[in-house]
Amino acid sequence: MKTEQLMEFLISPDGTVVEAMQRIDRNAKGILFVVEDHQKLIGVITDGDIRRWLIKSGDLQAQVQRFMTRSPKVIYRKDIKQAQEYMTKYSITALPVVTAKGCVTDIILKEQKADVVVEKSTGLAGIPVVIMAGGKGTRLYPYTKVLPKPLIPIGDIPIMERIIDRFCEYGVHDFWATVNYKKSMIKSYFAETDRNYEITYVEEDKPLGTAGSLRLIEGALDKPLIVTNCDILIDADYEDLYKYHQESGNELTIVTALKNIVVPYGVVHSTENGAIMSMEEKPRLSYFVNTGMYILNPDLLEEIPEDTFFHMTDLADRLLQQERKVGMYPISEDSFLDMGEFEEMHRMEKKLNLKVE
């Protein structure tokens, strides 16, 4: 492994959660090794460790040494031929090669055999998924003057179909789609698509917001439902997300993504009477943003007013005011793809390794 590639797997113990999430995004293996001077290995962290820390504390600036796992699995150069067998035995995807003094000299990645067929999960079989597909997509005008947003292609596949395909990987077969704008085009497209899932359409006579149309769903739902906007792709373990919602006791879980914003100016910090205290050049701000994917308990549908424009954020605010449990499931910045704007749509195509004309 080249030096620059190796560095994407290493982080110092005083590195922050934000730095760790960015580095894991870049190495795309979900793991980092914590090293001191001379790359001496002292711990390991995974994307799951980061998620659990954030759910517990919400502290993006915490140092990784606070939640790293000590004494990670390692291999010595003389034993490198057994690396793949060792990783299979311990179900790990990356293995640091260390010297006698415990310094990292290389990272061995688990090989993926081309002839191995990965079985699809059925962990979400029978779970209701609602896709909010009724909006006009004004940010993507003039595309949406011709096509409804759910049918805008990412590569050669409409975004809504990509969302459905992702859920099908987890055993979901029953979908609801709330529709309004150009709904006949959406229904016609999926009527002509060869598919092994069912879509029940929930038709709005007028825009009802991202939550208002949920009151139109007919039939009693007895399991927590997943609700997602039709212009996003979330790269996460949906089964783990659903399990977290059930075990957390949340009534509503919001999938959130890290968002880093660089202020393109020098920021001035002042005290009273206009005295400058300090200056900071192009500071980076880090926040968690709402991705537009939610899991909510079925009884919350009764909290949504009938025939009223009402957003999911309105529902969250109502629950918070009542001191009821609303939680988040954090993912990294690179795991959230939003095609709501042209620049982000091209980023989505690049992330999916699609050719961009």
C-alpha positions in Angstrom: 0.0 0.0 0.0 1.4 3.4 -1.0 2.2 5.9 1.8 -0.6 8.3 0.9 -3.1 5.5 0.8 -1.8 4.1 4.1 -2.4 7.5 5.8 -6.1 7.4 5.0 -6.3 4.5 7.4 -4.4 6.2 10.3 -5.4 8.8 12.8 -3.8 10.2 15.9 -5.4 9.7 19.3 -6.3 13.4 19.5 -8.0 13.4 16.1 -11.6 14.5 16.3 -14.8 12.6 15.3 -15.3 14.9 12.3 -11.7 14.1 11.1 -12.3 10.4 11.6 -15.6 10.4 9.6 -13.9 12.3 6.7 -11.0 9.9 6.6 -13.3 6.8 6.7 -15.3 8.3 3.8 -12.0 8.6 1.8 -10.8 5.1 2.5 -14.3 3.6 2.0 -13.5 0.6 4.3 -15.3 1.8 7.5 -12.2 1.5 9.7 -9.3 3.6 11.1 -6.2 2.6 13.1 -5.2 5.0 15.9 -1.4 5.6 16.0 1.0 7.6 18.1 4.5 8.8 17.2 6.3 6.6 14.6 2.9 5.1 13.7 2.8 3.0 16.8 -0.6 1.3 17.0 -2.7 1.9 20.1 -6.3 1.3 18.9 -8.9 0.9 16.2 -12.2 2.6 15.5 -15.0 1.7 13.0 -17.8 3.6 11.6 -20.1 1.7 14.0 -18.0 2.9 16.9 -18.4 6.5 15.7 -22.1 6.1 15.3 -22.5 4.7 18.8 -20.4 7.5 20.2 -22.5 10.2 18.4 -25.8 8.6 19.5 -24.5 8.5 23.1 -22.9 12.0 23.3 -23.5 14.0 20.0 -20.0 15.4 20.5 -18.4 15.9 17.0 -15.2 17.4 18.4 -14.4 14.6 20.8 -11.0 12.9 20.5 -11.1 9.4 19.1 -9.0 8.0 21.9 -12.1 8.4 24.1 -14.0 5.6 22.4 -11.4 3.6 20.4 -11.0 -0.2 20.9 -7.5 -1.0 22.3 -5.4 -4.0 21.4 -6.7 -4.4 17.8 -5.9 -7.5 15.7 -2.5 -7.2 13.9 -0.2 -9.3 11.8 3.6 -9.3 11.5 5.4 -9.2 8.2 6.7 -12.8 8.5 3.1 -14.0 8.8 1.6 -11.9 5.9 0.7 -15.0 3.8 -1.9 -15.9 6.4 -3.5 -12.5 6.4 -6.6 -13.4 4.4 -7.2 -16.5 6.4 -6.8 -14.5 9.6 -9.3 -11.8 8.5 -11.8 -14.4 7.6 -11.4 -16.1 10.9 -12.0 -12.9 12.9 -14.5 -11.3 10.4 -12.4 -8.2 9.8 -11.9 -6.2 6.6 -8.5 -4.6 7.2 -5.4 -5.8 9.1 -2.5 -3.7 10.0 1.0 -5.0 9.4 3.3 -4.1 12.4 6.9 -4.2 13.4 8.2 -5.9 16.5 7.7 -2.5 18.2 4.1 -2.3 17.2 4.5 0.3 14.4 2.2 0.1 11.4 4.0 -0.4 8.1 1.2 -1.5 5.9 -2.6 -2.3 5.8 -3.8 -5.5 4.2 -7.4 -5.4 2.9 -9.6 -8.4 2.7 -9.9 -9.7 -0.9 -13.3 -10.0 -2.5 -13.7 -13.1 -4.6 -15.4 -12.5 -7.9 -17.3 -15.7 -7.9 -18.8 -15.2 -4.4 -22.6 -14.3 -4.6 -23.7 -12.1 -1.8 -27.1 -13.2 -0.6 -29.7 -10.6 -0.2 -31.0 -9.8 3.3 -34.6 -10.4 4.3 -34.3 -8.5 7.5 -36.9 -5.9 6.5 -39.4 -8.2 4.9 -42.9 -7.0 5.7 -41.7 -3.5 6.8 -43.7 -0.7 5.2 -41.8 1.9 3.2 -43.3 5.2 2.1 -41.7 7.3 -0.6 -42.7 10.9 -0.7 -43.0 11.5 -4.4 -45.6 14.3 -4.7 -43.4 17.4 -4.9 -42.8 19.6 -7.9 -39.0 19.6 -7.6 -38.7 23.3 -8.3 -34.9 23.2 -7.5 -34.4 21.0 -10.6 -36.4 23.2 -13.0 -36.5 23.0 -16.1 -36.0 19.2 -15.8 -39.1 18.9 -13.7 -41.1 20.8 -16.3 -40.9 17.7 -18.4 -40.5 14.9 -15.9 -41.7 14.5 -12.3 -38.7 14.5 -9.9 -39.1 10.8 -9.0 -38.5 9.9 -12.7 -35.4 12.0 -13.2 -32.7 9.5 -14.2 -29.5 9.1 -12.3 -27.5 7.4 -15.0 -30.2 5.4 -16.9 -32.3 4.6 -13.8 -34.9 7.0 -12.3 -34.0 8.1 -8.7 -37.2 6.6 -7.3 -36.4 3.2 -8.8 -32.9 3.3 -7.3 -34.4 4.0 -3.9 -36.8 1.0 -4.3 -34.0 -1.3 -5.5 -31.9 -0.4 -2.4 -34.8 -1.3 -0.1 -35.4 -4.5 -2.0 -31.9 -5.6 -1.1 -33.2 -5.9 2.5 -36.3 -7.8 1.6 -38.8 -5.0 1.3 -41.6 -5.8 -1.2 -44.4 -3.4 -0.2 -44.1 0.3 -1.0 -46.4 3.2 -0.7 -45.8 6.3 -2.9 -47.5 9.6 -2.1 -48.1 11.3 -5.5 -49.5 14.5 -6.8 -47.4 16.4 -9.5 -47.4 14.5 -12.8 -48.6 11.4 -10.9 -49.9 9.7 -14.1 -46.4 9.6 -15.5 -45.0 8.0 -12.3 -47.8 5.3 -12.3 -47.4 4.6 -16.0 -43.6 4.1 -15.7 -43.8 1.6 -12.8 -46.8 -0.2 -14.4 -44.5 -0.9 -17.4 -41.5 -1.9 -15.2 -40.7 -5.6 -14.7 -40.6 -5.8 -10.9 -41.0 -8.1 -7.9 -42.5 -5.6 -5.6 -45.8 -3.8 -5.1 -46.5 0.0 -5.1 -49.7 1.3 -3.5 -50.3 4.9 -4.6 -51.5 7.5 -2.1 -52.9 10.3 -4.2 -53.0 13.9 -2.9 -55.6 16.3 -4.3 -53.5 19.1 -3.0 -50.0 19.4 -1.6 -49.9 18.1 2.0 -46.3 18.4 2.9 -43.8 15.6 3.7 -46.1 14.2 6.5 -49.6 15.3 5.7 -50.2 12.7 3.0 -49.4 9.9 5.5 -52.9 10.3 6.9 -54.2 9.2 3.5 -52.7 5.7 3.9 -55.5 3.2 4.2 -55.4 0.2 6.4 -53.9 -0.3 9.9 -50.1 -0.4 10.1 -48.8 -2.4 13.0 -45.0 -1.9 12.5 -42.8 1.1 12.5 -42.7 2.5 9.0 -39.8 4.0 7.0 -40.5 7.3 5.2 -38.1 8.7 2.7 -37.9 11.6 0.3 -37.8 10.6 -3.3 -34.6 12.6 -4.2 -32.1 11.1 -1.8 -29.9 8.0 -1.6 -28.7 6.8 1.8 -25.7 4.5 1.9 -26.3 2.8 5.2 -27.3 -0.6 6.7 -31.1 -0.2 6.6 -31.5 -3.3 8.8 -29.2 -1.8 11.4 -31.1 1.5 11.2 -34.4 -0.2 11.8 -33.1 -2.3 14.6 -31.7 0.8 16.3 -35.1 2.5 16.1 -36.8 -0.4 17.8 -34.2 -0.8 20.5 -33.8 2.9 21.3 -37.3 3.5 22.3 -37.6 6.4 19.9 -41.0 7.3 18.6 -39.4 9.0 15.7 -35.9 8.4 14.4 -34.4 10.9 11.9 -31.5 9.8 9.7 -28.9 12.6 9.9 -25.7 13.2 8.0 -22.6 15.1 8.8 -22.3 18.4 6.9 -19.1 20.4 6.8 -19.3 24.0 5.8 -16.3 26.2 5.2 -16.9 29.9 5.8 -15.1 31.5 2.8 -13.9 34.5 4.8 -11.7 35.4 7.8 -14.0 35.4 10.8 -13.6 38.1 13.4 -14.4 37.4 17.1 -15.1 40.5 19.1 -15.9 41.6 22.6 -17.8 44.6 24.0 -17.3 48.0 22.4 -16.1 46.5 19.1 -12.8 45.2 20.5 -11.4 42.4 18.4 -10.6 39.3 20.5 -9.3 37.0 17.8 -9.5 36.2 14.1 -10.0 32.9 12.4 -9.3 32.3 8.7 -12.0 30.3 6.8 -13.2 28.3 9.8 -14.9 24.9 9.2 -18.3 24.4 10.8 -19.7 20.9 11.3 -23.4 20.0 11.8 -25.7 17.1 11.5 -28.4 17.7 8.9 -31.8 16.1 8.3 -31.4 13.8 5.3 -35.2 13.3 4.7 -35.3 9.6 5.8 -37.3 8.7 8.9 -38.6 5.8 10.9 -41.8 6.4 12.9 -44.0 4.3 15.1 -47.4 3.7 13.4 -49.4 5.4 16.2 -47.8 8.7 15.2 -50.0 8.8 12.1 -52.8 9.9 14.4 -50.7 12.9 15.4 -50.8 14.2 11.8 -53.7 16.5 11.2 -56.1 15.5 8.4 -56.3 17.4 5.1 -53.6 19.9 6.3 -50.2 20.8 5.0 -47.8 19.3 7.5 -44.1 18.4 7.3 -42.2 15.7 9.1 -40.3 18.4 10.9 -43.6 19.7 12.2 -44.3 16.3 13.6 -40.8 16.2 15.2 -41.4 19.6 16.7 -44.7 18.5 18.2 -43.2 15.5 19.8 -40.3 17.5 21.2 -42.7 20.0 22.7 -44.4 17.1 24.4 -41.1 15.8 25.6 -41.5 12.6 23.7 -38.5 10.7 22.4 -37.1 11.8 19.0 -33.6 10.4 18.1 -31.1 10.4 15.3 -29.2 7.8 13.4 -26.0 9.5 12.2 -24.2 8.7 8.9 -21.2 10.3 7.3 -21.3 13.1 4.8 -20.4 10.9 1.9 -23.2 8.4 2.7 -25.8 11.0 2.0 -26.6 11.7 -1.7 -29.2 14.4 -2.5 -30.2 15.1 -6.1 -32.3 18.1 -5.1 -29.9 20.5 -6.9 -27.9 20.1 -10.1 -24.5 20.1 -8.4 -25.5 17.5 -5.9 -27.1 15.4 -8.7 -23.8 15.2 -10.5 -22.1 14.3 -7.2 -24.6 11.4 -6.9 -23.7 10.2 -10.4 -20.0 10.4 -9.6 -20.5 8.5 -6.3 -22.4 5.7 -8.2 -19.6 5.5 -10.8 -21.9 6.6 -13.5 -20.8 8.4 -16.7 -21.6 12.1 -16.6 -22.1 13.6 -20.0 
